Amino acid sequence: MVDYITVIGGGLAGCEAAYQIAKRGINVKLYEMKPQKFSPAHTNSNLSEIVCSNSLKSNLLSNACGLLKEELRRLDSLLISCADETCVPAGQALAVDRQKFSELVTKKIYNMKNIEIIREEVKEIPEDGIVIIATGPLTSDIMAKKITEITGNDELYFYDAAAPIVTKESINFGIAFYGDRYSQEKKKEESIDEWRIRQEKEKKSYINLPMNKEEYENFWNKLVSAEVVTLHEFEKREIFEGCMPIEVMAKRGIDTLRFGPLKPVGFDDPRFAKRPYAVVQLRQDNSEATIYNLVGFQTNLKFGEQKKVFSSIPGLKNADFVKYGVMHRNTYINSSKLLFADYSMRMNPKLFFAGQITGVEGYVESISSGLVAGINAVKKFQKKESVIFSEKTIIGALAKYISTENTKFQPMNANFGILPELEGEKIRDKRERYNMLSKRSLDGLDGLLKHI
């Protein structure tokens, strides 16, 4: 057996994994293809280059990403430490000077005696020893092909065409109703009261939001006039082959959506016992049924526009969006079928994945996966049991999400909707509830620190 652990990819997840391994006294070979080869989005030779926003989101514990950062701080995350050291004013958020951040990470990784940095593109996945693949959302074509071979999939998911996700508790059930298509139509022999009782008994996996003509046309007008994200050139040529943004579909005609994802066929509006003009369906997105995605709403609208437009849908006026819809190049594996919660591969536990290629979405989420993969690669190296983080932490909840089989698997970022609910009486004040979830997480995490 080789006396080192291989990490492929010098981004956020790869560098965090390499650090966690090296600090535990194990040698690391860290491969980074820059500057020999650059992805379409990268421009300099530093490790952990941030190519999009310089914000790592909120630092508040009443925010899920803020909680995740605090969990990582307590676990001695190198990347969060570097972010704190190179931060720039951003109110309650943690934003960094991108150049200084990547320079600092590069310096600290190079100064660790147990890490050997190899600047070349990996064209074969090593068969000996323990390996972490952290090649990111813009994995090279050669590596993408090798990953498809070892995962047994015909292809990776080459674009992130994800619909917005909202919390169930923020949906107005004075308007919304449960039910699958055709199960909600009123039978001729039923009274309205009998029909409503049957509805309650026959709750299905979908939540439905009915619209009348005026409500639908108001929504349509907002949608077709909303501002979209400008795509990179390397994204434009791929996105539209796989799916169509809802705003593009809407622009084909005012009734196009009513004959597509918003078709009302098979439903009756419980308020009026007749078919609505249009229906938006929300599909359950986790096993706890706390978060739901808007079916067919893959979109390229800017996040602020999504909040404005989609909140105009009846029943979503006060919706809590835990994830906005996105459409961009984003290579990721179907982790829900392939990985354990320690980020190791079910078919080959000596092979780990980390970063956005696993289906975690966002800078801090990628760092989190790298930390978990690094810690558990060491455990595997030492022939010890893996460390599985509690699902009551954001770290553990993300790990559970990506490793729980899901036929509609899509990337997920940190949000309170993936945590188990608090026990006891329900706390209605959102900020108080989120602070309690954070306290529960950190109290539990402190008890785990001595084991890792």
BATI-927551 format. One record per residue (C-alpha): residue number from 1; x, y, z. Coordinates in Angstrom, 3 decimals, decimal comma. Example, Ala and Ser with C-alpha at 12.3 -4.5 7.8 and 13.67 -1.06 7.14 Angstrom:
! residues 2
(1 (12,300 -4,500 7,800))
(2 (13,670 -1,060 7,140))
! end
This chain:
! residues 452
(1 (0,000 0,000 0,000))
(2 (1,255 3,486 -0,868))
(3 (2,204 5,711 2,056))
(4 (0,247 8,771 0,927))
(5 (-3,257 9,896 -0,007))
(6 (-3,885 11,356 -3,461))
(7 (-6,045 14,465 -3,883))
(8 (-6,988 15,422 -7,444))
(9 (-7,929 19,099 -7,756))
(10 (-6,527 22,169 -6,024))
(11 (-9,764 24,088 -5,579))
(12 (-11,588 24,837 -2,341))
(13 (-12,554 21,240 -1,564))
(14 (-9,249 19,728 -2,647))
(15 (-7,139 22,142 -0,608))
(16 (-9,316 21,687 2,478))
(17 (-9,088 17,896 2,129))
(18 (-5,303 18,028 1,671))
(19 (-4,919 20,211 4,769))
(20 (-7,086 17,962 6,938))
(21 (-5,027 14,950 5,864))
(22 (-1,623 16,595 6,275))
(23 (-2,357 18,057 9,715))
(24 (-3,021 14,501 10,879))
(25 (0,488 13,466 9,843))
(26 (-0,353 11,665 6,593))
(27 (1,479 12,482 3,345))
(28 (-0,559 14,005 0,515))
(29 (0,014 14,237 -3,222))
(30 (-2,127 17,167 -4,382))
(31 (-2,612 17,403 -8,154))
(32 (-3,602 20,684 -9,815))
(33 (-3,645 21,048 -13,612))
(34 (-3,053 24,835 -13,578))
(35 (-0,968 26,446 -15,038))
(36 (-0,389 23,583 -17,478))
(37 (-4,068 23,710 -18,386))
(38 (-6,884 26,124 -17,468))
(39 (-10,643 25,578 -17,419))
(40 (-12,713 28,193 -19,301))
(41 (-13,453 29,999 -16,019))
(42 (-10,001 30,116 -14,377))
(43 (-7,404 32,820 -14,994))
(44 (-4,465 32,459 -12,572))
(45 (-2,184 29,781 -11,164))
(46 (-3,162 30,032 -7,503))
(47 (-4,863 27,228 -5,631))
(48 (-8,468 27,756 -4,500))
(49 (-9,154 30,427 -7,107))
(50 (-12,610 31,967 -6,665))
(51 (-14,060 32,671 -10,094))
(52 (-17,540 34,058 -9,359))
(53 (-18,776 36,134 -6,425))
(54 (-16,313 36,986 -3,667))
(55 (-18,990 36,454 -1,010))
(56 (-19,128 33,388 1,227))
(57 (-22,562 34,576 2,388))
(58 (-23,785 35,445 5,865))
(59 (-21,839 35,051 9,087))
(60 (-24,987 35,123 11,230))
(61 (-25,956 31,967 13,115))
(62 (-29,555 32,643 12,130))
(63 (-28,437 31,868 8,566))
(64 (-27,663 28,287 7,501))
(65 (-24,457 29,238 5,699))
(66 (-23,399 31,263 8,721))
(67 (-23,923 28,188 10,888))
(68 (-21,961 26,058 8,422))
(69 (-19,005 28,455 8,600))
(70 (-19,060 28,343 12,398))
(71 (-19,121 24,534 12,332))
(72 (-16,092 24,619 10,035))
(73 (-14,255 27,108 12,243))
(74 (-14,656 24,769 15,210))
(75 (-13,261 21,943 13,077))
(76 (-10,153 23,992 12,147))
(77 (-10,976 24,577 8,497))
(78 (-7,989 26,047 6,673))
(79 (-10,120 27,686 3,992))
(80 (-12,483 29,457 6,406))
(81 (-9,477 30,634 8,418))
(82 (-7,969 32,092 5,224))
(83 (-11,301 33,701 4,346))
(84 (-11,515 35,315 7,785))
(85 (-7,942 36,594 7,388))
(86 (-8,536 38,124 3,942))
(87 (-12,073 39,432 4,470))
(88 (-13,310 42,766 3,124))
(89 (-16,211 44,866 4,477))
(90 (-19,510 43,245 3,547))
(91 (-21,925 43,963 6,390))
(92 (-23,014 40,731 8,036))
(93 (-21,559 38,591 5,247))
(94 (-18,084 37,113 4,895))
(95 (-16,591 38,405 1,651))
(96 (-12,945 38,089 0,668))
(97 (-10,306 39,785 -1,419))
(98 (-10,199 37,017 -4,011))
(99 (-6,566 37,529 -4,980))
(100 (-5,303 37,678 -1,398))
(101 (-7,478 34,714 -0,409))
(102 (-6,140 32,363 -3,085))
(103 (-2,570 33,605 -2,519))
(104 (-2,858 32,872 1,211))
(105 (-4,308 29,392 0,673))
(106 (-1,557 28,641 -1,853))
(107 (1,136 29,829 0,554))
(108 (-0,184 27,778 3,470))
(109 (-0,614 24,624 1,397))
(110 (2,931 24,945 -0,026))
(111 (4,338 25,474 3,484))
(112 (2,874 22,209 4,831))
(113 (5,670 19,646 4,909))
(114 (3,354 16,673 4,323))
(115 (1,884 18,018 1,078))
(116 (3,514 17,544 -2,330))
(117 (1,920 19,748 -5,023))
(118 (2,092 18,303 -8,523))
(119 (1,189 20,739 -11,306))
(120 (-0,154 18,509 -14,049))
(121 (-3,451 17,226 -15,394))
(122 (-4,397 13,793 -14,090))
(123 (-5,417 11,571 -16,993))
(124 (-5,890 8,298 -15,097))
(125 (-7,444 7,768 -11,667))
(126 (-4,831 5,992 -9,500))
(127 (-5,759 2,429 -8,607))
(128 (-3,397 2,181 -5,641))
(129 (-4,060 3,770 -2,285))
(130 (-6,763 6,199 -1,206))
(131 (-7,859 8,893 -3,655))
(132 (-10,038 12,011 -3,327))
(133 (-11,452 13,443 -6,562))
(134 (-12,187 17,149 -6,129))
(135 (-12,091 18,362 -9,715))
(136 (-14,970 20,829 -9,421))
(137 (-17,892 21,908 -11,584))
(138 (-15,624 22,407 -14,614))
(139 (-13,918 19,014 -14,590))
(140 (-11,681 18,509 -17,635))
(141 (-13,009 16,366 -20,463))
(142 (-10,404 13,666 -19,875))
(143 (-11,186 13,383 -16,167))
(144 (-14,935 13,546 -16,803))
(145 (-14,618 10,546 -19,100))
(146 (-12,640 8,619 -16,469))
(147 (-15,233 9,441 -13,811))
(148 (-18,054 8,144 -16,013))
(149 (-16,119 4,909 -16,403))
(150 (-15,651 4,310 -12,689))
(151 (-19,150 5,409 -11,683))
(152 (-20,787 3,210 -14,293))
(153 (-22,898 6,131 -15,538))
(154 (-23,217 6,876 -19,205))
(155 (-22,741 10,550 -18,496))
(156 (-22,269 13,127 -15,801))
(157 (-24,866 15,810 -15,230))
(158 (-23,313 18,487 -17,374))
(159 (-25,455 21,424 -16,398))
(160 (-27,095 22,512 -13,242))
(161 (-30,654 23,129 -14,421))
(162 (-32,282 23,284 -11,031))
(163 (-35,666 24,671 -10,027))
(164 (-36,172 26,913 -6,971))
(165 (-36,843 25,216 -3,619))
(166 (-39,068 26,606 -0,857))
(167 (-39,821 25,502 2,680))
(168 (-43,133 23,766 3,221))
(169 (-43,915 25,860 6,285))
(170 (-43,807 29,073 4,225))
(171 (-46,471 27,902 1,737))
(172 (-49,978 29,276 2,258))
(173 (-52,250 26,237 2,616))
(174 (-55,276 28,468 2,546))
(175 (-54,588 28,364 -1,194))
(176 (-52,337 25,337 -1,724))
(177 (-53,578 21,753 -1,662))
(178 (-52,023 18,280 -1,820))
(179 (-52,590 15,774 -4,578))
(180 (-51,345 14,077 -7,731))
(181 (-52,822 14,889 -11,109))
(182 (-56,313 13,425 -11,675))
(183 (-56,671 12,331 -8,015))
(184 (-57,988 15,789 -7,102))
(185 (-60,967 16,103 -9,412))
(186 (-64,300 16,026 -7,648))
(187 (-66,399 12,942 -8,362))
(188 (-69,953 13,627 -9,493))
(189 (-71,494 11,716 -6,618))
(190 (-69,440 13,496 -3,941))
(191 (-70,552 16,474 -1,936))
(192 (-67,951 19,205 -1,498))
(193 (-67,426 18,191 2,157))
(194 (-66,942 14,519 1,191))
(195 (-64,511 15,533 -1,508))
(196 (-62,437 17,655 0,900))
(197 (-62,297 14,793 3,420))
(198 (-61,031 12,474 0,654))
(199 (-58,413 15,035 -0,312))
(200 (-57,038 15,085 3,210))
(201 (-56,868 11,282 3,318))
(202 (-55,214 11,009 -0,085))
(203 (-52,289 13,350 0,469))
(204 (-49,640 12,715 -2,159))
(205 (-46,113 13,927 -2,833))
(206 (-47,176 17,099 -4,672))
(207 (-48,423 20,433 -3,380))
(208 (-50,489 22,364 -5,915))
(209 (-50,998 26,106 -6,315))
(210 (-54,078 26,994 -8,397))
(211 (-54,415 30,221 -10,377))
(212 (-57,351 31,986 -11,961))
(213 (-56,984 33,800 -15,301))
(214 (-56,078 37,157 -13,781))
(215 (-53,504 35,638 -11,407))
(216 (-51,915 33,614 -14,197))
(217 (-51,630 36,562 -16,585))
(218 (-50,123 38,716 -13,819))
(219 (-47,517 36,020 -13,193))
(220 (-46,841 35,572 -16,931))
(221 (-46,294 39,289 -17,480))
(222 (-43,800 39,480 -14,600))
(223 (-41,989 36,370 -15,854))
(224 (-41,470 37,449 -19,475))
(225 (-40,226 40,912 -18,463))
(226 (-37,837 39,737 -15,703))
(227 (-34,072 40,197 -15,965))
(228 (-31,933 37,143 -16,754))
(229 (-28,343 36,211 -15,948))
(230 (-25,779 36,716 -18,706))
(231 (-24,232 33,338 -19,469))
(232 (-20,559 32,646 -20,162))
(233 (-19,782 31,652 -23,736))
(234 (-18,853 28,116 -22,676))
(235 (-22,290 27,740 -21,058))
(236 (-24,388 29,102 -23,928))
(237 (-23,572 26,290 -26,309))
(238 (-24,657 23,570 -23,887))
(239 (-27,507 24,770 -21,691))
(240 (-30,398 24,829 -24,095))
(241 (-29,804 21,357 -25,508))
(242 (-30,836 19,720 -22,263))
(243 (-33,817 21,730 -21,051))
(244 (-35,616 25,002 -21,529))
(245 (-35,788 27,851 -18,990))
(246 (-39,347 28,600 -17,949))
(247 (-38,991 32,245 -19,019))
(248 (-37,950 31,163 -22,534))
(249 (-40,925 28,809 -22,736))
(250 (-43,252 31,568 -21,528))
(251 (-42,104 33,935 -24,278))
(252 (-43,395 31,526 -26,909))
(253 (-46,943 32,573 -26,073))
(254 (-49,142 33,534 -23,168))
(255 (-50,760 30,084 -23,004))
(256 (-47,629 27,968 -23,566))
(257 (-47,104 27,297 -19,847))
(258 (-50,769 26,318 -19,397))
(259 (-50,211 23,520 -21,891))
(260 (-46,887 22,618 -20,313))
(261 (-45,687 22,581 -16,673))
(262 (-48,657 24,670 -15,441))
(263 (-51,413 22,698 -17,137))
(264 (-54,509 22,487 -14,894))
(265 (-55,797 19,204 -16,327))
(266 (-56,644 16,674 -13,613))
(267 (-57,211 19,141 -10,783))
(268 (-60,074 20,950 -9,088))
(269 (-59,439 23,980 -6,893))
(270 (-60,698 22,999 -3,392))
(271 (-61,938 26,536 -2,793))
(272 (-64,351 26,483 -5,709))
(273 (-64,663 22,795 -6,657))
(274 (-63,824 23,503 -10,290))
(275 (-60,812 23,319 -12,544))
(276 (-58,391 26,269 -12,130))
(277 (-56,976 28,251 -15,049))
(278 (-53,411 27,065 -14,304))
(279 (-51,630 25,061 -11,594))
(280 (-48,067 25,250 -10,289))
(281 (-46,889 21,946 -8,809))
(282 (-44,346 21,615 -6,009))
(283 (-42,567 18,294 -5,598))
(284 (-41,242 16,989 -2,270))
(285 (-37,463 17,393 -2,249))
(286 (-36,309 15,588 0,890))
(287 (-37,436 12,546 2,872))
(288 (-38,608 14,715 5,778))
(289 (-40,960 16,645 3,437))
(290 (-39,765 20,011 4,741))
(291 (-38,686 21,448 1,381))
(292 (-40,366 21,383 -2,048))
(293 (-39,167 22,331 -5,541))
(294 (-41,213 24,143 -8,192))
(295 (-41,753 21,557 -10,909))
(296 (-40,596 22,687 -14,362))
(297 (-39,206 25,987 -13,092))
(298 (-35,597 25,638 -14,195))
(299 (-34,647 29,230 -14,858))
(300 (-31,941 31,678 -15,782))
(301 (-33,548 34,627 -13,975))
(302 (-31,422 36,613 -11,539))
(303 (-32,030 35,579 -7,930))
(304 (-33,747 38,840 -6,960))
(305 (-36,028 38,523 -9,983))
(306 (-36,917 34,954 -8,997))
(307 (-37,959 36,124 -5,544))
(308 (-40,131 38,866 -7,047))
(309 (-41,695 36,817 -9,872))
(310 (-42,267 33,509 -8,110))
(311 (-43,606 35,157 -4,958))
(312 (-46,427 36,493 -7,142))
(313 (-47,724 32,924 -7,517))
(314 (-50,778 32,496 -5,238))
(315 (-49,662 30,634 -2,110))
(316 (-46,026 31,745 -2,363))
(317 (-46,385 35,373 -1,274))
(318 (-44,297 34,716 1,859))
(319 (-42,280 31,811 0,472))
(320 (-38,901 31,133 2,050))
(321 (-36,593 30,282 -0,864))
(322 (-33,830 28,005 0,413))
(323 (-32,427 27,623 -3,100))
(324 (-32,960 29,625 -6,269))
(325 (-33,134 28,100 -9,710))
(326 (-29,915 27,968 -11,730))
(327 (-28,829 27,011 -15,226))
(328 (-25,093 26,833 -15,770))
(329 (-22,359 24,375 -16,587))
(330 (-21,851 22,212 -13,523))
(331 (-20,439 18,714 -13,737))
(332 (-21,625 16,535 -10,871))
(333 (-22,141 12,841 -10,246))
(334 (-25,366 11,237 -9,087))
(335 (-24,041 11,055 -5,541))
(336 (-27,373 9,891 -4,140))
(337 (-26,716 6,495 -5,734))
(338 (-22,932 6,495 -5,622))
(339 (-21,657 7,867 -2,303))
(340 (-21,789 7,159 1,413))
(341 (-22,229 10,000 3,919))
(342 (-18,440 10,118 4,432))
(343 (-18,157 11,010 0,701))
(344 (-16,586 7,646 -0,162))
(345 (-17,800 5,637 -3,122))
(346 (-20,132 2,725 -2,376))
(347 (-18,528 0,555 -5,056))
(348 (-14,989 1,477 -3,986))
(349 (-14,675 2,874 -0,428))
(350 (-11,031 3,843 -1,054))
(351 (-12,204 6,422 -3,562))
(352 (-13,706 9,662 -2,248))
(353 (-15,297 12,622 -3,987))
(354 (-15,417 16,195 -2,677))
(355 (-16,613 19,602 -3,809))
(356 (-19,305 20,617 -6,235))
(357 (-18,830 17,431 -8,233))
(358 (-20,690 15,678 -5,373))
(359 (-23,753 17,902 -5,689))
(360 (-23,077 20,309 -2,844))
(361 (-23,542 23,836 -4,139))
(362 (-21,545 26,861 -3,037))
(363 (-18,097 27,792 -1,795))
(364 (-18,595 26,968 1,875))
(365 (-20,501 23,773 1,068))
(366 (-17,555 22,637 -1,088))
(367 (-15,147 23,354 1,747))
(368 (-17,384 21,326 4,050))
(369 (-17,292 18,294 1,756))
(370 (-13,520 18,557 1,428))
(371 (-13,147 18,615 5,204))
(372 (-15,352 15,524 5,659))
(373 (-13,663 13,647 2,826))
(374 (-10,204 14,515 4,154))
(375 (-10,976 13,436 7,704))
(376 (-12,463 10,157 6,518))
(377 (-9,692 9,455 4,021))
(378 (-7,371 9,501 7,027))
(379 (-9,683 7,149 8,922))
(380 (-9,641 4,804 5,931))
(381 (-5,846 5,061 5,751))
(382 (-5,623 4,177 9,445))
(383 (-8,188 1,378 8,994))
(384 (-10,567 3,021 11,443))
(385 (-14,305 3,642 11,245))
(386 (-15,551 6,657 9,357))
(387 (-16,764 9,796 11,108))
(388 (-20,397 10,427 10,194))
(389 (-21,499 13,911 11,177))
(390 (-24,907 14,277 12,792))
(391 (-27,709 15,327 10,444))
(392 (-28,473 17,997 13,056))
(393 (-25,387 19,859 11,777))
(394 (-25,320 21,511 8,364))
(395 (-22,169 19,521 7,566))
(396 (-23,969 16,269 8,343))
(397 (-27,253 17,279 6,731))
(398 (-25,484 18,063 3,447))
(399 (-23,640 14,750 3,613))
(400 (-26,913 12,948 4,235))
(401 (-28,655 14,791 1,413))
(402 (-26,090 13,897 -1,240))
(403 (-25,872 10,259 -0,075))
(404 (-29,614 9,539 0,234))
(405 (-31,110 7,998 -2,902))
(406 (-33,212 10,529 -4,765))
(407 (-34,613 10,020 -8,266))
(408 (-34,737 13,806 -8,741))
(409 (-31,284 14,492 -7,297))
(410 (-29,966 18,009 -7,863))
(411 (-27,243 20,123 -6,226))
(412 (-28,047 21,527 -2,794))
(413 (-26,674 24,399 -0,745))
(414 (-26,765 24,983 3,008))
(415 (-30,261 25,709 4,288))
(416 (-32,254 25,042 7,440))
(417 (-34,821 23,060 5,469))
(418 (-32,519 20,019 5,333))
(419 (-32,130 19,871 9,125))
(420 (-34,482 17,772 11,291))
(421 (-37,108 19,870 12,999))
(422 (-36,707 20,883 16,636))
(423 (-38,352 18,620 19,165))
(424 (-41,165 19,900 21,324))
(425 (-43,391 22,878 20,751))
(426 (-43,029 24,530 17,366))
(427 (-41,288 27,922 17,461))
(428 (-43,079 30,260 15,071))
(429 (-40,573 33,102 15,086))
(430 (-38,199 32,244 12,254))
(431 (-35,092 33,919 13,631))
(432 (-35,587 32,360 17,076))
(433 (-36,137 28,939 15,487))
(434 (-33,014 29,242 13,351))
(435 (-30,947 30,319 16,362))
(436 (-32,208 27,267 18,271))
(437 (-31,275 24,999 15,343))
(438 (-27,809 26,561 15,350))
(439 (-27,395 26,067 19,099))
(440 (-28,441 22,414 18,784))
(441 (-25,940 21,905 15,988))
(442 (-22,975 23,491 17,736))
(443 (-23,695 21,811 21,073))
(444 (-23,700 18,431 19,354))
(445 (-20,625 19,231 17,288))
(446 (-18,591 20,134 20,355))
(447 (-19,131 16,611 21,667))
(448 (-17,746 15,137 18,446))
(449 (-14,521 17,144 18,283))
(450 (-12,500 14,801 20,500))
(451 (-13,153 11,902 18,123))
(452 (-11,757 13,562 15,025))
! end
